[in-house]
Amino acid sequence: CLCVCVCVSVRLYFLVLLVPSFLFSQVMARVKKELDLCDLFIVIGTSAVVYPAAGFSSAMARRGVPVCEVNLDPTSVTQTCDFAFQGKAGDLLPKLFDLDDVGAEEAAAAAAA
């Protein structure tokens, strides 16, 4: 997981589940720990059909954690989300996090590192 601090009290975790099978259980254990700490779950750019990640939104919603989906198109979990925004993530995220151009560039650079 990559943690990006965008402002003082916000931690964003960007997770891509493309791991060798021998590391999968270790990665999933870490994901579970992070999900247990989560108090806002944001899903960005998903088909919501590839598991196990596709089940995270529903699991978080069942726990009472607010779920926000940012996606080009609605998915099978959009209706269960507390917030759903359709459009390009690159356009929507800076507005959602009230990032100026410099903040958005820094967040993007940190996410790419």
C-alpha positions as CSV (number, residue, x, y, z in Angstrom):
1,C,0.0,0.0,0.0
2,L,1.1,3.5,-0.7
3,C,0.1,6.2,1.8
4,V,-0.1,9.7,0.4
5,C,-0.6,12.6,2.9
6,V,-2.7,15.2,1.0
7,C,-3.4,17.3,4.1
8,V,-2.9,17.2,7.8
9,S,-5.6,14.7,8.7
10,V,-6.2,12.7,5.5
11,R,-4.4,9.5,4.6
12,L,-5.2,8.0,1.3
13,Y,-4.2,4.4,0.4
14,F,-3.8,3.5,-3.2
15,L,-3.9,-0.2,-3.6
16,V,-3.3,-2.3,-6.7
17,L,-3.8,-6.0,-6.2
18,L,-1.3,-7.2,-8.8
19,V,0.9,-9.4,-6.6
20,P,2.6,-12.7,-7.1
21,S,0.5,-15.6,-5.7
22,F,3.2,-16.4,-3.1
23,L,2.7,-12.9,-1.6
24,F,-1.1,-12.8,-1.8
25,S,-1.9,-13.9,1.8
26,Q,0.6,-11.3,3.2
27,V,-0.8,-8.5,1.1
28,M,-4.4,-9.4,2.0
29,A,-3.5,-9.5,5.7
30,R,-2.1,-6.0,5.4
31,V,-5.2,-4.9,3.4
32,K,-7.5,-6.2,6.2
33,K,-5.5,-4.3,8.8
34,E,-5.8,-1.1,6.8
35,L,-9.6,-1.6,6.2
36,D,-10.1,-2.1,9.9
37,L,-8.7,1.4,10.5
38,C,-10.7,3.0,7.7
39,D,-13.3,5.6,8.5
40,L,-14.0,6.7,4.9
41,F,-13.6,4.3,2.0
42,I,-13.0,5.8,-1.4
43,V,-13.2,3.6,-4.6
44,I,-11.6,5.2,-7.6
45,G,-12.0,3.9,-11.2
46,T,-13.3,0.4,-10.7
47,S,-15.4,-2.2,-12.6
48,A,-16.4,-3.6,-9.2
49,V,-16.3,-7.2,-10.6
50,V,-12.7,-8.3,-9.8
51,Y,-12.4,-10.0,-6.5
52,P,-11.3,-9.7,-3.8
53,A,-11.2,-6.0,-4.2
54,A,-14.7,-5.9,-5.6
55,G,-16.0,-6.9,-2.2
56,F,-14.3,-4.2,-0.2
57,S,-17.0,-1.6,-0.8
58,S,-19.8,-3.8,0.4
59,A,-17.8,-5.0,3.4
60,M,-17.1,-1.4,4.4
61,A,-20.7,-0.4,4.0
62,R,-21.9,-3.3,6.2
63,R,-19.5,-2.0,8.9
64,G,-21.1,1.4,8.7
65,V,-18.1,3.1,7.0
66,P,-19.1,5.7,4.5
67,V,-18.2,4.6,0.9
68,C,-17.5,7.1,-1.9
69,E,-17.2,5.9,-5.5
70,V,-15.5,8.0,-8.2
71,N,-15.9,6.4,-11.5
72,L,-16.6,7.1,-15.2
73,D,-19.7,4.9,-15.1
74,P,-22.0,3.5,-12.4
75,T,-21.1,0.0,-11.1
76,S,-22.9,-2.8,-9.4
77,V,-22.1,-1.2,-6.0
78,T,-22.9,2.4,-6.9
79,Q,-26.3,2.2,-5.2
80,T,-24.8,1.0,-1.9
81,C,-22.4,4.0,-1.8
82,D,-23.0,6.9,0.4
83,F,-21.5,9.2,-2.3
84,A,-21.1,8.5,-6.0
85,F,-19.5,10.8,-8.5
86,Q,-19.4,10.1,-12.2
87,G,-16.6,11.5,-14.3
88,K,-12.9,11.5,-14.8
89,A,-11.0,10.9,-11.5
90,G,-8.4,13.5,-12.6
91,D,-11.1,16.1,-12.8
92,L,-13.1,15.1,-9.8
93,L,-10.5,14.3,-7.1
94,P,-8.9,17.7,-6.9
95,K,-12.4,19.2,-6.4
96,L,-13.4,16.6,-3.8
97,F,-10.2,17.1,-1.8
98,D,-10.1,20.9,-2.5
99,L,-6.6,20.6,-3.9
100,D,-5.1,23.5,-5.8
101,D,-3.1,22.7,-8.9
102,V,0.2,22.3,-6.9
103,G,-1.5,20.0,-4.3
104,A,-2.9,17.9,-7.0
105,E,0.5,17.6,-8.8
106,E,2.2,16.7,-5.5
107,A,-0.4,14.0,-4.7
108,A,-0.1,12.5,-8.2
109,A,3.7,12.5,-8.0
110,A,3.6,10.8,-4.5
111,A,1.1,8.2,-5.8
112,A,3.3,7.4,-8.8
113,A,6.4,7.0,-6.6
